[in-house]
């Protein structure tokens, strides 16, 4: 459910303008990836794996929950590799978060960043394979820029927020590290 809600919310960050007023700047991503990573860090590998599979199943066969809609035609979209990366990323981040000694902000943030790296690698592999097969009408470099490089700084920033939220939730829920 957290991933579904995260897909509906545009990520934003507060910042102070030159005039001194606080404003909200929209980031070029939704909160799907941070929601998955938070689920992994707090609930573990099994829960995040089930959440990722459930999210992909809903998006592919029932509801238009992905960023650009949904349906089985999304399997041929250049961005589907990133969504498919939710499964190994959620499992790996959840597995690492359950190791002993994972009770610090830096460790949890690093684990979230590692999960993000797995998502990025799956997406880039999909883009490369699609480019080799001639599936994309757009050039590989522009696809890499749009899907990997442009959202990466925002996602890295949100990994810090995920680590902080996970630390608080783990302490609140009294999870053993």
N, C-alpha and C positions, 0 to 999 in steps of 0.2 A: 504494500500500500504506500509505503514511503517513496518508492521509486515512481509510482504512478503520480503521486502528488508532486514530486520533484520535477517530473516532466511537464507539469502544468505551470510551474513557477519560473519566471525569468530570473536568473541570478543577477544580483545587484550589489553594489558596495557603496557605503556612505563616504563622502569626501567633502572637504571644505574648499569652497570656491575662493577666488581672489578677493571677492568682496567680504569674505568672512562668514558667509551663510553656509549652512550644511545642506548638501544636495545628495541625491541618490543617482549614481551612474549605473546604467544597465550594462551588464556584461554580455558578450555574444554567445552565451550558453544557457541551458536550463540546469536545474538542480538534480538531474537524473544520476549523473556520475557521483556527485557527493552523497546522494541518498544511498546508492549501492555501497559505497565505501563505508559510510557510517553504519549501515546494517552489518557489514562484514566485521567491523571493529568491535561492535557492541554485542552482536548476536552469534558470531562465529561462522565457520565455513558452511555448515549444513543449511542454516537459515538464509545466508546470503546466496548460496547456490540455488535454493528453492525460489527465492525472491527473483533472481535473475531469470531463471527458466520460466517462472510464471509470468514475468513481465514480457519476455520475448514471445511466449505463447499467446498472451492476450493481444499483443501488437500485431502478430502475424496472422492470427485467425479470427479475432473478434472485434477488438476496439482500435480506433486510430490514436494510439497513445504515444507513438514515436514523434520526433520533432516535426517531421513532414508528413504525418499521417500514419499509415499502417497498411496491413494487408500483405498477402504473399508476394506481391510485386516488389515489396521492399527488399526482398532477398537479392534483387538485382541492382539495388541502389549502392552507389559508392560508399556510403556511410554505414552500410550494414555490418561491415567488419568490426567497427567500433562497438556496435551493439552486441555482436557475438562475443566480443572480448569481455563482456560483463560476466560471463560464466566463469572463465578461469581466473579473472581478476577478483571476483567476489570470493571464490574458494580460497585462493592463495592469501589474500589479505585477511580473511577470517581465520585461516589456519595459523598464520603468523601471529595474529592478535591473541590467540589462545595459548601461545608459548609462555613459559614462566618468565617473569621479569618484564613483561610488557605493560608497565604501569606508569611510564613517563610520557610526557607530551611529545618529546622528540622521537621516541620509538613509534608511537601511534601515528604521528604525522609522516614519518618515514615509511611506515607500512602502507598508509593511504597513498603516498606517492609511488610506491612500488606497484600497487594495484592500478594506479593511473598509467604507469609505464606498460603494464600488461595490456590494458585496453588500447593504448596507442600502438603497440607492436602488432596486435591483431588487426587493427584498422589499416596500418601501413602495409602489412602483408596482403590484405584484401585488395588494396589499391594497386599494389605492384602486380599481383596475379591478374587482376582485371585489365590493367594496362597491357600486360604481355599478351593476353587473350584478345585484346582489342574491344573490350566491352564498354569502355567509357568514351563518350564523344568529346569530353574535355581532356586537356593535357594533364599528364601525371603531376607536373610541378604545381599547376594551379589547384589540383585536387588535394595535394599534400598541404599546400598553404591554407586552403579553406577548411579542411577537416582536421589537420594535426597542428600546424604551427600557429594559426590565428587564435584558437581557443586555449592553447597550452598555458600561457601565463595566467589566465583567469582560473583555469583548473588547478594549477599549482597553488595559487592563493587560496582557493577553496579547500585544498587538501590540508592546509594549516587550520582552517576553521573546522574541518572534519575531525582532525586530531584533538582539537580543544573540546569539541562537543562530545566526542567519544570518551575522553578522559573524565569529563563531568558525569556522563551517563553511567560509565562503568563504576565510578565511585558511588553514585546515587543508588545503583542497583546492587552494590556490594559484590561485584564480580571479582573473583580471585584471579590474580595475574601470575 
